[in-house]
């Protein structure tokens, strides 16, 4: 199994959520986050300590679905911004256990 994580702009979440549901993704975790990336590469002292609002999503799925989900994420959030529209990470998932399930 794999864990696909993506850090995206908040405005992209509604479209991404809808597209993941249509792609029959088994579940989605959404976390509010803050951070900085290429949009703050400048050495401008005014940018020091500046964090931007982001959303982190996580999807656990079978290995054979990873490429499909990455494409859905890119199609849903991509705007061709010069600073990018986010980042996607793919992690090996050793195990997952449902809490309270028999």
Beta strands, then each sheet from edge to edge (+ up, - down):
strand 1: 2-8
strand 2: 29-35
strand 3: 52-61
strand 4: 86-92
sheet 1: 2+ 3- 1+ 4-
end
